[in-house]
Amino acid sequence: ELIRRVREQFGERLAGSTIVACTTGSGRFLSQKTIAAEYAVDEISCQAEGVKYLCGGDDDLAIIEIGGEDSKFLQLKAGVLHDYRMNPVCAAGTGTFLENLAGLLGIDIATQFSAQAFAAAYALDLGDICTLLSQSALASAASQGLPLPEQLASLAYSSARNYLRKTAENRTLEGRVIFTGATARNHALAAAMAAEVGQEITVPPSPELTGALGSALMARNYHRRGIAGDNAFPGLDQLRQFSRDQRKCSARCEHGHHCLLDVLTFADGTTVLYGDRCGRYSGLETRRAARQDRLPDFAAARNDLFAQVKVNETGPTVGVARAGLFYDHYPFWAAFLSELGLRVVVSAVNSDQALLEGKRRLDTEMCYPLEVLVGHYQALLDQGVDYLFVPEVVDEEPLPWAVAWPRGFTCPLLQTIRGTVQATVNPPPGKLLYAQLNYRRGRRAIREQLRPIVRQVLGGEYSEARLRRAVAAAYQEQETFDRAMEREGQRVVESLPALVGEDNIAAVFLGRLYTVYDEEAAKRSLRYARQAGVVALPQEFLLSYLQGWYEGRIATSRFGPREEFQREFESFLDRVHHIYPAQAQRILSAAFVARYLNQRRDGNFPILHTVLQDPFKCGPNAMLRHYLDMVSPGLRLTMDEHTAPAGMVTRLEAFKNTCRSRDRLVLPTVLSSRTLSLPELDCRVLVPEPSPHARVFAALFRRLGVEAEMLPRSPDPDMSLARRHVNGDECLPLIQNVQDFLAYLESHDGDRLAFFQGGAWGPCRYGLYAPTQALLLNRAGHGDRKICSLTLADTLKRFGLGAAAGAFDGLLAIDALYKMLLATRPYEREPGAAQACFDRWAAQLDAVLVKLPASPRLLVNGAHLRPIEGLLRGAGSEFAAIRGPAAPRPRIVISGEFYVRLDDRSNQDLIRKVEQAGGEVSLSPASELFQFAAHVNLREARELYRQTREPVQLIRQLGFKGMDSLARRDERRIAAAAHAAEHEPDPVEITRLAGPYVSAHYGGEPPMTIGRPYALARRREVHGVIFVAPFNCLPGSIVEAQINRMRHDIGVPMVALYYDGKDNPNREEFIRGLVYQARELAGMAAD
């Protein structure tokens, strides 16, 4: 019937024309074989090409596709596929789902649904509806009197939310939003979707046919470019005459299948068989995969270089995990251990077993590569090795072209891997070979850090000469490998013109080395890329080639004059600054080099596209993606243990096709992420208020002559403005801050103002808050440098030690008031009295801090503290009068991430919920972070001076020692003035108690999160612990990995709660359950 209608309508046009056929969809290969079509193209490419043709080829496009049975989300950037998601098994919100529910309500989906829904006065939130529950949800709403129009409107809104949360997974919709698929004809759903995303949505004509249009466009494109098809389409008439039969498969089957085959026979005798489960007859895609798999495997070539490292064949065995930073440092480690007489045993190639073992042993859900790493350590112990090598690599050597980027920290999970290994695989005493490694500090420091291992292995045979030989051998082996990689990088990059033709593209695969070169961790993405016709170039080949040229070992004109490259990269650094994670530095460098070569390419060299391998729950990548998208936007491959081969191949095919269909290369503008430092500050400052502690900083600014005020809190709990600009995987506090910033800018002039944000240099991603927020505001059109980032160094530089001391003492004071509030409110005689008392004294503290004296003499003798001490004594007396005679409650520590524990919006009023459940809260003080940071700075300066003997480190050591002494003194005096019943543990005690769980070198939040509750529990001052963190928080994962061990050691109930801005009733159950257990524990202690 279809062919007859085509003939009637287009017969004259078709006469004498060449007809080229292309199939698409999940059954495209079988359909291609059935009709002998030239081409078969994935549905993503076809959907993208159809929409691009109708709505703009080189634009950023967010495509919402909802069909009858499934739904998809496509994000195109500059016309190229960047991201893609498909709905899970749940079919809620699809066309069939809506049609069935409308039918139950007696409504025709095509003619009545939209008109009735638009007549509704309001809509209810039915929640994340699913197919099974939505009928009962609607019936319940109807039974409570919800009118029919309001039911339909509620269904439309809930379907839109369901799509955005489950299919698009809360991704930001960038660029113009296009709604396709047959369900886009439902105007009520389109309007609801527009309201939910907060922007206009375009529905193209005949939205159900955009994929078919794209398939025709792909056929035309391929045919015009002379790309040979797999068949020669026999014409439309061939499709009109066929017969269908069935027969049993008679082939010898290694799988034991007994398939019933369908046989199509056409008029010319051609037959097509399908229904075979193994693909023996129907599988055209296997031939295509074999053809494309002829492209070279560059990752395997690099891994082969590892095999050239010489190791001992005899001696005590030491296990080295083939995961984590193995792919960065194995030559170094193998040479060092071999020089000590050990036989290096590398764990087996990665497998599902390693993943399952790692997941089984971990008490928290970590990223996929970390789960694999734990599994490898367990496998080595099961092999019976004599030693287990567990290095904690803290930082990496600076990239020679990017020395201005600071720190070079590795992932916090790898910096603290020893504690995770001890908590999970629990190696026997004496078996662990552990070292903290700071490669950035140079050879002398590394030698000092490796000395304990040499002593442990050699025992009485230890000598300084053996240590020096082992370290020298390690550096020599690593250098040999690096030079070989430079030569291999040159060979590979210069071979690209010969490898990339009409049917291929070249793509630089960006990622951490433990995902790029571990085929299992990479989910075979490089192999599937080759099958899809993508020449997959791992980033290290490009960077090694660059380094050899940059340092003068390789002569090439590929990168142009060195001065030109340096000038371009320095301009890039000026806009993309404060990038301190080492892996992010390498990924951004590779993306920049790809962009740089694309800008200056000649006609022979191919365009270098980019693909980001993005492990699920990779916190640093959530920040990195904002920068990467404007440097070299490409495809993002999200990977975890559930990643399926079919989806990977489809994405890579679509990426190749959308890249090839572009007429020209479009590069986005690299916007600035620079922040304002205190010395540069010449405008009004707005300070966000996650808690009253923030008022201290506003008072500090005003005392120093800077116009400052508190930033109003946004009333929108959904953070709708922020979610238009974030990707949803960042820390919740960052998103909350951005929401407050944008809400203010919606109704106020942004000229001559800056928003305040704390500054840091790692190790977790908090230090990226300020530059990332600056970038987001810049991208939103509010201009650059809208964030003022405060660091200790800046404060000392502009305002001196008195300003820094004033801020710290102000935090101590507000912490003391908080303790009074939390110790009084559960027992107050009159509800609300304690909070009102706190508000009054906090306001008085603001006035005191603005006028706080800060002369060096008063600072040294502590006289500047007298106004604060007097205020706290007065507050203490008033709070004491409010407290009633109620029975004592179990005391619950709330510890964890700084912002989440303090911000009642981020933690969904956790303190009140603990009090409502019958507990009293001991909140980890805000000042703890600053006091601990001063202690870490002192410890690091002392260690650096010992390792390097540099005078500057001695000066830093003396300076930090003075600040540490002042901080301890002020903390004692303010606690005494407040009559604090709870003595806060000092940083030394915190470090000592946290030491068995987190290595002492780690200066982030985990030591504080663990050490303070441990100290208070040992004193029997608390009865339960709640650890809080934002979703995807790396320090939170570090702590949770130790939670079972800590429960055993500390002896109080504990729970970890993660927050992502969404309600979760399970949290309420955890809170009530923990308070109940704590009450039982407190009762036992009292008896």
Secondary structure, DSSP 8 states (H G I E B T S, - for coil): -HHHHHHHHHHHHHTT-----EE-STTHHHHHHHHT-SEE--HHHHHHHHHHHHH-SSS-EEEEEE-SS-EEEEEEETTEEEEEEE--S--TTSHHHHHHHHHHTT--TTTTHHHHHHT-S------S--HHHHHHHHHHHHHTT--HHHHHHHHHHHHHHHIIIIISTT----SEEEEESGGGG-HHHHHHHHHHHTS-EE--SSGGGHHHHHHHHHHHHHHHTT---SS----TGGGGSEEEEEEE--S--TT----EEEEEEETTS-EEEE--TT-TTT--HHHHHHHHTTS--HHHHHHHHHTTS---SSSSEEEE-SSTTHHHHHHHHHHHHHHTT-EEEE--S--HHHHHHHHHH-SS---HHHHHHHHHHHHHHHHT-SEEEEEEEEE----TT-TTS---B--HHHHTHHHHHHHHT---TT-EEEEEEEGGG-HHHHHHHHHHHHHHHHGGG--HHHHHHHHHHHHHHHHHHHHHHHHHHHHHHHHHHHH--TT-EEEEEES-HHHHS-TTTTTTHHHHHHHTTEEEEEHHHHHHHHHHHHTTSS--STT--HHHHHHHHHHHHHHS----BHHHHHHHHHHHHHHHHHHT--SSS--EEEEEEEETT-HHHHHHHHHHHHHS--EEEEESTT--HHHHHHHHHHHHHHHHH-SS-----------B-GGG--SEEEE--SSGGGHHHHHHHHHTT--EEE----S-TT-HHHHTTS-S-S-HHHHHHHHHHHHHHHHS--TTEEEEEE----SSGGGGHHHHHHHHHIIIII-S--EEEE-HHHHHHHH-HHHHHHHHHHHHHHHHHHHHHHHHGGGBSSTTHHHHHHHHHHHHHHHHHHT----HHHHHHTGGGHHHHHHHHHHHHHHHHHB-------EEEEEESHHHHH-TTTTTSHHHHHHHTT-EEEE--THHHHHHHHHHHHHHHHHHHHHH--HHHHHHHHHHHHHHHHHHHHHHHHHHHTT-SS----HHHHHHHHTTTS-TT--SHHHHHHHHHHHHHHTT--SEEEEEEETT-HHHHHHHTTHHHHHHHH-S-EEEEEE-SS--HHHHHHHHHHHHHHHHHHHHHH-
